[in-house]
Amino acid sequence: MVWLTAYSAPTARAMDAHVDAILVGDSLGMTVYGMDSTLTVTLDMMIAHGRAVVRASSRACVIVDMPFASYQASPADAYRGAARVMAETGCAAVKLEGGVEMAETITFLVARGIPVVGHVGLTPQSVNRFGGYRAQGRTAAEAQKITADAKAVVAAGAFALVIEKTLEPLARAITKAVSVPTIGIGASPACDGQVLVVDDVTGVFDQFKPKFVKRYAEVGRDVSNAVAAYAADVRAGRFPTMEHCFVADKKNKPAKPKK
């Protein structure tokens, strides 16, 4: 399965025919808003971008991330936030991070008609607890915890599971162990699908490039070159020319005022 993130109608429209699912990720905090992490993304931001993506999509399944602090306090809080996302965007499902500790919440949401995608391994909303964006599952204890998290999320009712930045053998083993599709991001080719941030794939976001990213274009560089060429033309008087201006032709001459 092919998943990609999208945050705007034009991007969603461009990818809709080619992907199976579009994830409106809270990564928009960094790629769109220039934040240092995803932790300050709000529910209102996710709803606004989710609505734009849903409007531009007719084929792909649209899933919206639940942002930090919008679902962790209690299942009831999670339901209120997720219900808003579903009702106000028209998306098909929500995604939330966490394992064993989120199982009760996932069960609560699914029982009330909200499809949920789980997310284990490196969970960016917990980056401060991890001490950075390092790969997970390096020790036996970490591997056991991530495996337990994955199984708990699936048992709670999640219909798919994102595995992020996790050692390859562990992601492969989890994929074999669970009954729902796994979606890898820096995980394993054995996962049932893959997801990346579209700005990484296209080269729009170029502050850094994660090891697990394959870049298929350099849009950021192309935009910079285009803007530089435009600026040079304006400063040199090469743009605009008369072909870019509006003039009255003989057929459409303005009428002369009456004397």
Summary of the structure (lengths in Angstrom):
residues: 259
radius of gyration: 22.9
end to end distance: 73.7
largest distance: 95.1
contacts: 823
relative contact order: 0.10
helix: 43%
strand: 15%
